[in-house]
Amino acid sequence: MSHDALVGDWPGDTARAPVAPLVRMVSGMAGIDATAWKAARPPESEGWAYLAACETSPPAALELAAVSVGDRAGLAAAAPLFALKYRLDTPLQDGPLAAFCDRLARRAPGLMEWRMLGVGSTFTDACPVALSPRLCEAGRAKAVAGLIAAVEAEAARRGTGLVVFKDLAPRELALLAPHLAAARYFAVESLPVAVLDLDGTGDLDGYLARLSPATRKDLRRKMKRAERVEVEWRTSLAGMEGEVRALYEATRTRSQVRYGDFEDLPDGYFETVSRALGTDAVFACYRVGGQLAAFNLLFVEPDRVIDKFLGMAYPLGPAHDLYALSWLENVRFCQRIGRRYLQTGQTAYASKLRFGSALEPRTHLVKHRNRALHAVLRLAAPLLAFPRWDPDLRRLGREGAR
């Protein structure tokens, strides 16, 4: 899929005739110039190469695309897109309301399942919108307006009512929120990511010294069992592809939370991403008695390591405390390669906070093209907030309120 359109006038050199921005809707990141994209984004592991790799064999429930806005100097703004059928009760995880919505979805799926066009990616924990750094304030505003108009035009072409800018991190939120608010988008709180700041820790003992006495004692006790565990660091999965995918699926099946199509990975995800990112994608493999008991996929960025996925064999992994041991290995890895932050994903918050992490917010900005449905969704925004229903965050919120 590829089509071009002209949207509005571009504020260019006043000595020249105004030039309309060129908006291109393409089938994926392969249709976006990689060099221009990288120039418009900070250094990141989940950038152009990662997003393009995820497009090679996407889950059946997803349709992927991308949009770019250009001016006479080249790329001004761009973003990946995805389309799916979204269950309105996706944030709900348990309780009477979740059970009621599930029954309603089975009896009247049209009420609960809406077509959605998302800006961003289901494979990232932040919304990767590229904005050229050469743009002045007025040019940036025009580029964002062109991007929003193009996304909404694509939603109309697809017959999609719900439009979502998914998981905006603080940086992107500051850049985009004023423009999206002017276009009637409203905020729905998404799940935060956890970030551990290792500045000044030096070594593992320095990190452990920052923790509570009870947590420090617990981790030291679990470290004594590490002698039974063999750890292998590698950048290739050759010969291990099936084992790794099986551990990922086993861990996903046992998870307390379910987020539907947002959890599905492309076929061959781990090996494809490994090839695309090279040495920026690292696997930590944990073996007990020669058997693969757990793995971590880690992404290396200039200032941080992102713990992207953990897969574990049950009951072997928990029996050897591999969650805690892998956490400590990741701390050591950050310290060894000189990275200040260890970033982890949008689950299992209780352990991550106990191990010293802080939460960094993520925000969805949402709009329905039907004004009546838009008004209903806006009123329901507090009910649709994901942290409200996460088991760990709910429990931590109750404990904090005491």
N, C-alpha and C positions, 0 to 999 in steps of 0.2 A: 504494500500500500504506500502510495506517495502522491500527494497533491500539494500544489502551491496556491497561496492566496495573498492578496494585498489587503492590509488592514490599516486604515487611517493614514495620517501624514507623519513623516519622520522629521523631527527638528534637526536639521543639518546646518551646514554653512549657509548663512543668509545671503551670500553672494551667488548661491546656486538655487535652482528650482528645488522645492521640497521633493524628497524622495520617499515614496511609501515603503514601509518595512515589508520585507518578504517573509512570509510565514510559510514554513514547510512542515507538513505532517508526513512522517515517514514510518516504516514498519518497525523500526527499532534503533538502537544506538549506532548500529552500523551506518545509518543514514546521517549521523551527526559527525562533523569533522572532529577527529580525536584530538588534534593539536589545539584547536580553538577551545574545545571543551576543557582540556587540562589547564589552559591559560586562564580560564574563567572560574576555576575551582581551586581551593587550597589542596595541597598534597594529601591524597587519601587512598586507602586501599580499595574502598568500594566506589571507585571512580569508573571511567569509561571502559577500561578493559574488563573489570568485574561485571558491570552491567551488560556488556556485550556478551560475555561468556554465559550469563544467566539466560540469555535469549536463545541459545542454540537449541534447547529442547525443553520449552517451558511446560508447566503443568497444564493439563487439558482445560481446567477451569478458567485459565487466564488468557486474555488477548493482550499482547504487548505492542506498544508503539512508542513514538517519540515526537517531540515538537521543537522546532527552532524558529527564532525570530532574528532576522538579519537586517543590517543596514549597509550603507555603501562601503563601510570599513570591514565588514565581515559579520561573524556571529555576535549577536548582542545578548541573547538569552536562549536557554534550551532546557528541556526536562524530559525524562522518560515518563511514559504513561502506561497504565494498565487498566483493563476493563474486566469486571467480573459481576456475578450476581451476589449481592451483599445481604446477609441475614441481619435484620435490625437488632436481633437479640445477641449478636456476636459478643458484646462486652459481658453479658451475663454468664456466670460460671456455675452457680448453684442456687438453691433456695426455691421457694414457691413461685416467685415471678419467672425464674428461668424455666421451671417445669411447665408453667402455664403457656409461656411463649413457644416452647417446643411443641406442645400439643397443638397450639394454634397454627404453627408453621406446617405441621403435618396435614391438618384439615384444610387450611386455606393458605397455601404457600404464596399466593400473589400478594397477600397482605404483609407478609414478613420478609419477603425476598425481593429486593429492588436492584435494578441495574445501576451499576456505579462506574464512573470514570474517575480513576485516581491519578493524581500527579505525584510521581515518586516511584517507589518500587516496593513490592512485597518482600523483596530479598534484602532490604536494608533497614536499619533502625533510625534513619534520618532521611529527610527529603532532599535528594540531590538536584537542586535547581542551579543552573549555571547562569551567572550574570557577568558580563565582560567588565573587567576592572577599568577599562578605558572610558567607560560611560560617565558623563557628568550626572548630577542629580536629576536634571530634567530628562536626559537620555535614558537613565535607568528607569524612571517612572514610565516613560513611553514603552520601553522594552517589556516591563512587567505587564503593563496594560495590554500590549499586543499578545503576550503569552496567555493572559487570562481570557482574552477575547477568542483566541484560537482554540483553547481548551473547551470553552463553552460552545463554540461553533461545532467542534468535533462531537461533543455530547449531544447536541441537537441532531447532528447528522446520524448518530447511532441510535437516536430515540431514547437517550439516557437522561434521567432527571437528576440523579444525585451526583454531585461533583465534589471531590475531596482532595485537598492538598495534604498528603499523608505524612505524619511524623515530622513536623518542622522542628528542628533543633533551635536553640536560642538565637544563633547567628542568622539563620534563614528566616526565623520568625520576625526578628527586628527589621530585616530588609523587606519582607513581603507583607507583613500584617497590615500596615496602613493602606496599601493598595487593595488588598483583598477585603478589608473592612469597607472600603469605599464601594466595592462591587457586591456588598451585602453578604459576604462570608462571615460566619460566626465560629467561635472556638469550641472544640470538644477536647477535653483533656485525654491524651493518650498515655500509654504506659511509659514511665521513665526508663532510662538506662542507668546502670550503676557504674560509678567511676571511683577507682581507688588511687589516691594521690600518694606516690612513693617518694616525693621530694625529701631529701635529707635522711632517708632510711639507711643508705649505705649497703647493708647486707640483710640477710633474713632475720638475724637477731635484732637489728635496728627496727625492722618492720614489726616483729612480734612485740617489741617493747611498747609500741603504741596501743596495743590492744588491751582489753580489760584482763585482769588477772585470771578470771575463769576461762575466757576464750584462749588466752595464751597457754594456760595449763592443758586445756583440751587439745589444742593443736600440737603441742610438744608430745603429748601422749600418743597421738595418731602418727606423728613422725617416726616413732620408734618402730612402727610396722612397715615403714618404707623399705627396709632391708629385703623384704619378701617380693618387692615390686621392681621390675626392670623398666626403665624409662628410655625410650628411643626418640630422638628428634630427627625429623626428616622433612624434606620439601617435595617428595614424590610419594604417591600412593601405589606405585606399581606393584601388582600382586596382592594388594590389600583392599581393593575397591569394594568387593562384596562384604567383607568383614566390617568395614567402616560403615557402610550404609545400613547393615543389619543392626549395629549398635545404636546408630542414630534413631532408627525406627523403634527400637526397643525402649529407648529413653523417651521418645515422643509419646509412645503408647501409655507409659506410666505417668505422664505429666498430670499435675492437678488441674491444669487449665487447657482449654481448647479454643482455638481461634480460627477454625475452619480452613478455608482456602488460603489464608495468610500464612499457614504453616507449611504448605506444600513446597517442595524444592524441585527444581528441574531434574530430569533424568541425568545421571552422571554428574551431578552438581560438584561433588568433592574433587573428582579428578579434573573436571573442566576448569574449575576455578583455580586449582593448583597450577595447571599449565598456564593459565592467563596471567596470574600474579607472580609466578616464578618464586624468588626467594622472599617475597613479601607475604607469602602464605606458608605457614609452618604447621606441621602436625606433631603433637606430642602423643606418643603411643605408649600405653601402659600394659605390661604383660605380667601375668602371674602364672608361674609354672609353664611358661611358653605360650599360654593362651592370651589373646588380645582381650583385655578386661575393660579398657576404656581408651578413648582418644579425645584430644582437643584439637580443633582447628583454630589457629591464631593468625590474625592479620597484623602485620608490622607497619606502623606509620612513623613519621618523623618524631613525634612526641609521645606515642602511646603504642600499646599492644591491645588489640581487640580480641577478646575471647569470644569467638563467633559461635561455635557449637561444641557441645560436650556430648559424647555418646558413651554409654556404659552397659556392660553385661550384668544381668541380674540372675542370681544374687551375688555373683563374684565381686563386682565392683564395690557395692556397699560393704561387703564383708571385709574388704581391705581398705575402707575409708578413702576411696579414690577421689571422691569429690574434694575433700579437704587436702589430700596430697597433691592433686592436680592444681589446686589453687596456690599452694605453696611453691610448686614448680613454676607456675606462671609468674609469681612474684620474683623468684630467682631469675627467671628468664628476662624480665623487664630490667632488673638491676644489672644483669650481665651485659646486656646490649645497650644500656644507658637510656631507657625510656622511662619517663616520669609517671605515666598513667597506665593503669590496667583497667580497661573498659569491658564491662560484661553486659549481657543482654537483658531482655524485658521479662524475666521470670526469676523465681527463687530469691526474692528480695531479702528474706529474713537472714539467710546465711551471709549474703553479700554485705548487708549492713553490719552484721556481727563481726565480719572480717575487716571492717574499717572503711567500706565504700560510702560514698554520698550519692544521692540521686540527682540526675540531670533531667529536666523535664523534656517532654515531647508533646507537641500540640497538633491536632488535626484542625484544619480550617475547612468548613463545610458549607455547601449551598445546595438547595434544590431549586431547579429552574421553574417549578410550579410554585407560585407565591403562597398558596394556601398550605401546601405540604412543607414548604420552607418555614412558615410560621410555626407549624406544629413541631417540627424538628428542633427549632430554636428553643421553644419552651421545654422540650424534653432533653436539652443538652446536658443538664446535670445528671439526669438518669442514665444517659448514654456514655458518661465518662468512664473510661476503662479502669482507672485506679479504684473506683468505687466498688468494683466487683472482683478485683484480684484478691485471692485468699490471704496472701501474706500482707498486702498493704491494708486490707480491712482489719486484720488482726493487730497490726502495728498501730493503726489509727485508734483502735479501741484502747490499746495499752497506753498510748500517749495521752488519751483523754482522761485517764484515771488520776 
